[in-house]
Amino acid sequence: MELSPERVVAALEMSQVKSQDHHEAFNSDVDYESLPPHVPVTIHMTAGAVAGVLEHTVMYPVDSVKTRMQSLQPDPNAQYKSVYEALKRIIRTEGFFRPFRGLNITMLGAGPAHALYFACYERVKRPLSDAIQNGRNSHLANGVAGSVATVLHDAIMNPAEVVKQRMQMYNSPYRGLWDCVQTITRTEGVGAFYRSYSTQLTMNIPFQAVHFITYELMQEQLNPDRLYHPGSHIVSGAAAGAVSAAVTTPLDVCKTLLNTQENVALDSMNISGHLSGMVNAFRTVYRLGGMTAFFKGVQARVIYQMPSTAIAWSVYEFFKYFLTKQHLEED
């Protein structure tokens, strides 16, 4: 007989009252949110992979607009006033599927990257919380766990980001995914796929630290009992995405420049060859547009991140809840 979510939650809560002998699995402070030690890591990885793919695909057209809006010296035909105006013009002039260009490589990278990301986060957070707060929630542990998980995530996603952003740019010369990979490898070498890795980490480590801390803070307010509550996961995820996206936009602009190697911008600065290094990227952005250039595309970035992180967290929490319920029923 299939159990309803309400009955499962009720059963878990009753077991907390009736049995102290099984507190290591679920006690008054630990529910599905902190899975029992015997639950396999594949639960985190499966939930994370599904959440990651959905996060990147649902709002992908807005991500394409963000990449173009971060162009330092855009083509006159690719200068946009808003996200809506950009999407409308791209579809009208370049075709309905143009905003989805590069989605295939993003999906290929997002699944394994997010599987490692969430699995690492959960596994690192538990021992750190035990050491810092005796098992209670620790914002420091959340931030450190998110940062460690980011290193693994970005190692997989960085090459995918390079290919994706080059295919998103206006008048992209690449015929498709494989042509883009071959051309970059032949003309710039394999190192081109990791040219922005240090900048990506410099951006994503504070991004994910702020992201996880904000999410956990919101959960403390909206869902203090840490039960499965879809509404709280959506709101917390959206807030975490908006705050972390806004504060790290300057680094994202530099990352985009390193990934795309925007020819017009580099030529205007008399830069021959390829731009590399975070310091050089910061210097180039500032010389071309001043301080305001560091916040190009911030509107699109926040609009993209809010629903994306809300989707990622709500899907991840649902799958974690669902898979944990099945695992406990089997036991």
C-alpha positions in Angstrom: 0.0 0.0 0.0 1.4 3.4 -1.0 1.9 5.8 1.9 0.9 9.4 1.7 3.4 12.1 2.6 1.3 13.1 5.7 1.3 9.5 7.0 5.0 9.1 6.5 5.8 12.3 8.4 3.4 11.3 11.2 5.0 7.9 11.4 8.5 9.4 11.6 7.3 11.9 14.3 5.7 9.0 16.4 8.8 7.0 16.1 10.8 9.8 17.7 8.5 9.8 20.7 8.1 6.0 21.1 11.7 4.8 20.6 14.9 6.3 22.0 16.8 3.2 20.8 16.5 4.4 17.2 17.5 8.0 17.7 20.6 7.6 15.5 18.2 7.3 12.5 15.6 9.9 13.3 15.4 11.9 16.6 13.8 15.2 17.5 16.6 17.2 15.9 17.3 15.0 12.9 14.7 14.1 10.2 14.9 13.4 6.5 16.9 16.6 6.1 19.9 14.9 7.8 19.6 11.4 6.4 20.5 8.3 8.6 24.1 7.3 8.2 23.2 4.0 6.5 21.4 5.8 3.6 23.6 5.4 0.6 25.3 8.5 -1.0 23.5 7.6 -4.3 20.4 9.2 -2.8 22.1 12.5 -2.7 23.7 12.0 -6.1 20.4 11.0 -7.8 18.5 13.9 -6.3 21.3 16.3 -7.1 21.6 15.2 -10.7 17.9 15.6 -11.4 17.8 19.0 -9.7 20.9 20.2 -11.6 19.6 19.3 -15.0 16.2 21.0 -14.3 17.9 24.0 -12.8 19.9 24.7 -15.9 17.3 23.8 -18.5 14.1 25.6 -17.3 15.6 29.1 -17.3 18.2 28.5 -20.0 17.0 31.2 -22.5 17.5 33.9 -19.7 21.0 32.6 -19.2 21.6 33.1 -23.0 20.4 36.7 -22.6 22.7 37.3 -19.6 25.7 36.2 -21.6 25.0 38.6 -24.4 24.2 41.5 -22.0 27.6 41.0 -20.3 29.3 41.7 -23.7 31.7 44.6 -23.1 31.4 46.0 -26.7 28.3 44.3 -28.2 27.3 44.5 -31.8 24.7 47.2 -32.4 22.2 44.5 -33.2 22.9 42.8 -29.9 22.3 45.7 -27.5 19.3 45.1 -25.2 17.4 47.2 -22.7 15.8 44.4 -20.8 15.6 40.6 -20.6 12.1 40.5 -22.2 13.1 42.8 -25.0 16.2 40.7 -25.7 14.3 37.4 -25.8 11.7 38.9 -28.1 14.3 40.3 -30.5 16.5 37.2 -30.5 13.5 34.9 -31.3 12.2 37.4 -34.0 15.5 37.9 -35.8 17.4 34.6 -35.2 14.7 32.0 -34.7 12.7 30.4 -31.9 15.4 27.9 -30.9 18.4 30.4 -30.9 18.1 31.1 -27.1 18.5 27.4 -26.5 21.8 27.1 -28.3 24.4 25.4 -26.1 21.7 23.6 -24.0 23.0 20.2 -24.9 26.5 20.6 -23.5 25.0 22.2 -20.3 22.8 19.2 -19.7 25.8 16.8 -20.3 27.8 18.7 -17.6 25.0 19.5 -15.1 24.0 16.0 -14.3 27.3 14.6 -13.0 28.5 18.1 -11.7 25.4 18.5 -9.5 25.4 14.8 -8.4 28.9 15.4 -6.9 28.0 18.8 -5.7 25.0 17.8 -3.5 26.6 14.5 -2.4 29.8 16.3 -1.3 27.8 19.0 0.5 25.7 16.6 2.5 28.8 14.4 3.4 31.0 17.3 4.5 28.3 19.2 6.3 27.5 16.4 8.8 30.9 15.9 10.4 31.6 19.6 10.4 28.3 20.3 12.2 29.1 17.6 14.7 32.5 19.1 15.4 31.4 22.8 15.5 27.9 22.7 17.0 27.6 19.1 18.4 25.4 18.0 15.5 23.2 21.2 15.5 23.0 23.4 12.4 26.1 25.4 11.8 26.3 28.3 9.3 30.1 27.9 9.2 29.8 24.2 8.4 27.2 25.0 5.7 29.5 27.6 4.1 32.6 25.4 4.2 30.6 22.4 2.8 29.2 24.5 0.0 32.7 25.8 -0.9 34.3 22.3 -1.0 31.4 21.0 -3.1 31.9 23.9 -5.5 35.5 22.8 -6.3 34.3 19.5 -7.6 31.3 21.0 -9.4 33.3 23.5 -11.3 36.0 21.0 -12.4 33.2 19.3 -14.4 31.2 22.4 -15.4 33.9 24.8 -16.5 34.6 23.2 -19.9 30.8 23.0 -20.5 30.5 26.7 -19.5 33.2 27.7 -22.1 31.4 25.9 -24.9 28.0 27.1 -23.8 28.9 30.8 -23.6 30.7 30.8 -27.0 27.6 29.3 -28.6 25.3 31.8 -26.9 27.1 34.9 -28.2 25.7 36.9 -31.1 27.1 35.8 -34.4 28.7 32.8 -32.9 30.9 31.2 -35.6 30.4 27.6 -34.5 28.1 25.3 -36.3 27.4 23.1 -33.3 28.7 21.5 -30.1 31.3 19.3 -31.7 32.6 22.0 -34.0 33.0 24.4 -31.1 35.0 21.8 -29.1 37.2 20.9 -32.0 37.9 24.5 -33.0 38.8 25.6 -29.4 41.0 22.6 -29.0 42.8 23.1 -32.3 43.3 26.9 -32.1 43.7 27.5 -28.3 44.6 24.2 -26.8 42.9 22.1 -24.1 43.9 24.7 -21.5 41.3 27.1 -23.0 38.6 25.0 -21.3 40.0 25.9 -17.9 41.2 29.4 -18.6 38.5 30.8 -16.4 38.6 28.1 -13.7 40.3 30.2 -11.1 37.9 33.0 -11.7 35.0 30.6 -11.6 36.1 29.3 -8.3 36.7 32.8 -7.0 33.2 33.6 -7.9 31.4 30.4 -7.0 33.0 29.8 -3.6 31.6 33.0 -2.2 28.5 32.5 -4.3 27.8 29.0 -2.8 28.8 30.0 0.7 26.3 32.9 0.6 23.8 30.6 -1.2 23.9 27.8 1.4 24.0 30.2 4.4 21.1 32.2 3.1 19.1 29.0 2.4 19.7 27.5 5.8 18.9 30.9 7.5 15.6 31.0 5.6 14.9 27.4 6.5 15.4 28.2 10.2 12.7 30.9 9.9 10.3 29.2 7.6 10.8 25.5 8.4 12.4 25.2 11.9 11.3 21.6 12.3 13.1 20.7 9.0 10.2 18.7 7.7 9.5 18.3 4.0 7.7 21.5 3.1 7.8 22.4 -0.6 6.8 26.1 -0.1 9.6 26.8 2.3 12.2 25.1 0.0 11.0 27.2 -3.0 11.1 30.6 -1.1 14.4 29.8 0.6 15.9 28.7 -2.7 14.8 31.8 -4.6 16.1 34.1 -1.9 19.4 32.3 -1.7 19.8 32.5 -5.5 18.9 36.3 -5.7 21.3 37.4 -3.0 24.3 35.3 -4.1 23.8 36.1 -7.8 23.7 39.9 -7.1 26.8 40.1 -5.0 29.0 38.0 -7.3 28.0 39.6 -10.6 31.4 41.4 -11.1 33.2 38.1 -11.0 30.7 36.6 -13.4 31.3 39.4 -15.9 35.1 38.7 -15.8 34.4 34.9 -16.2 32.3 35.6 -19.3 35.1 37.7 -20.8 37.6 34.9 -20.2 35.3 32.2 -21.6 34.2 34.1 -24.7 37.5 35.9 -25.5 35.3 38.7 -27.0 37.3 39.8 -30.1 36.0 43.4 -30.4 36.8 44.2 -26.8 40.2 42.6 -26.8 41.1 44.3 -30.1 40.1 47.7 -28.7 42.6 47.1 -25.8 45.3 46.1 -28.3 45.4 42.7 -26.6 47.0 40.1 -28.9 46.5 36.4 -28.4 44.2 35.3 -25.6 43.3 37.0 -22.4 44.0 34.9 -19.3 44.0 35.4 -15.6 41.5 37.0 -13.2 43.6 40.1 -12.6 43.9 40.8 -16.4 40.1 40.3 -16.8 39.3 42.7 -14.0 41.7 45.3 -15.5 40.2 44.9 -19.0 36.6 45.2 -17.8 37.4 48.3 -15.8 39.2 50.0 -18.6 36.5 49.3 -21.1 33.5 50.3 -19.0 34.4 51.5 -15.5 32.8 50.3 -12.4 29.3 50.0 -14.0 30.7 47.4 -16.4 31.1 45.0 -13.5 27.3 44.9 -13.1 26.4 44.3 -16.8 23.7 41.7 -17.0 22.9 41.8 -13.2 19.2 41.9 -13.9 19.3 38.9 -16.1 21.5 37.0 -13.7 19.2 37.6 -10.7 16.1 36.7 -12.9 17.8 33.5 -14.0 19.1 32.5 -10.5 16.0 33.0 -8.5 13.7 30.4 -10.2 16.7 28.2 -11.0 17.8 27.8 -7.4 14.2 27.5 -6.3 13.7 24.7 -8.7 17.0 23.0 -7.8 16.2 23.0 -4.0 12.6 22.0 -4.3 13.4 19.2 -6.7 16.4 18.1 -4.6 14.4 18.1 -1.3 11.5 16.2 -2.9 13.7 13.5 -4.4 15.7 13.2 -1.1 12.4 12.9 0.8 10.9 10.4 -1.7 14.0 8.3 -1.9 14.6 8.3 1.8 10.9 7.2 2.4 11.4 4.3 0.0 14.7 3.3 1.7 13.1 3.3 5.1 10.1 1.4 3.9 12.4 -1.3 2.4 14.3 -1.5 5.8 
